[in-house]
Amino acid sequence: MSEETSVSQEQSVGSNPRMPTRSRRTFFKKRRSCPFSGPNALKVDYKNVQLLQKFLSDSGKILPSRITAVSTKHQRHLSRAVKHARYLALIPYIAD
């Protein structure tokens, strides 16, 4: 009896019942391109409040580039434009 339990324990240790036995497929999402790059691209401007609002959260924080798919270079320009617009009171520092 002890041999049967040890064999069943060995089998259960190596295999996961929730994990399928076939190989796992990896799905890759197409990487979104930066909205400020390429031809006919938008320009980052502190006076364009509607554009800047798209890159702010509901609470008024600047969204990270991993969410908005903005390149590193343009993320720096974007954050500078948002801060400039806040200073000029075009955008509130904290949303209500």
N, C-alpha and C positions, 0 to 999 in steps of 0.2 A: 504494500500500500504506500509506503514511503517513497518507493521508486516512482510510482505514478504521479504523486504530487510534485516531486522534484522535476520530472520531465515537463509537466504542465507549467510549472513556474518558469522554467528555462525558455519555453516557447513564448510565454506571455511577456517576458522581459524584452526580447528582441523585436517583437512586433507590436505595432500600435493598431488597435481595432478601428480607430477613426481614420487612420492614414490609408489611402488606397495603395494597393500593391504595385500598380503600374507607375511608370515614371511621371513625375509632376511636370506639367506644362507651364511654361512661363509666358505670360502675356505682357507685351510691351505696349504702352500707350504712346501715341505719337507725341513727340515733344512739341509743345506750343512755341511759336516764335515770338520774339519780343515785339510788342505793338509799336515801339519807337524805332525799329530797325527796318531797313529795306526801302524800296521805292514806295512813294505815296504814304510814307509813314507819318504818324502824328508827331508834332513837336512839343516838347516839354516846355510849358510856359506858366509862370506863376499867376498870370492874369486869366488863364483859362480854368475857371473854378469848376465847371462841369466835368472837365477831364480829370482834374485832381481829385474830385469826390469819388471817382471810380476806384481809386487806389487807396482810399481811406476806409477804415472799418466803421461800424455804426457808432462806436464810442469816440471816433476821431483819430484813432491811431493809424500810422502808415502800415499798410499790409506788406508782408515780406515778399521777396521776389519769387520764392518757391511757389507761392499761391498765385501771384499775378503774372508769372512768366516773363518778368522784365529782366533784361540783362543787367549785369553788375554795374556797368558804366552808366546806363540809363537810370538805374535805381538810385545812384548817387545824385544825378541831376533831378530826379523826381523828388527825393527827400529834401534837397535844397530848395526846390520850387515850393513845396508844401510849407516849409518853414518860413520862406519869404512871404507867402500868401497869409500865413498865420500872423506874422508880424504886422502886416498891413491891414489886418482885420478883414480879409476877404473870406477866410475860413476860420471857424472858431477853434480854439485850442482843445476844448472838451465839448462834445456834443451833449445835448440835453437828453 
